[in-house]
Structure formats: C-alpha cells, structure tokens
C-alpha cells in the first residue's frame, strides 16, 4: 500500500514534483501577482520554484533546502 510520500527514492521525488506542479499550475496567477508584489525571503523561494517549472526542471534536495 502506497501511503503518499512514505515511499523512497525516485518515485517519491516524482510524486512530490507532480503534487507541487499541480498546485503551482492551479495557483499560478495568484502566485505571479504575489511574487511581483513582495521581496520577502519566502517570496524568493517561490520565485525559485516558479523558475524551475518554467524551465521544465525537477526540484531536488538543494532546491527545497533554501535559506528562509
């Protein structure tokens, strides 16, 4: 039985990326507006995530462990 992100390795990373991409695409317009209106550190993390999806690249541990 697969319990979401309890799986390990590439499958888990792919599941994580699929969930994040889905959330990103559903909320892109609000995120774009919010990102453009603030320079908060968390906003810069959102900008980094946004750029990954625009580039079609996957998130990895170094991307996720951003300085907050």
Secondary structure, DSSP 8 states (H G I E B T S, - for coil): ---GGGS-HHHHHHHHHHHHHHHHHHHHHHHHHHHHH---HHHHHHHHHHHHHHHT----HHHHS---
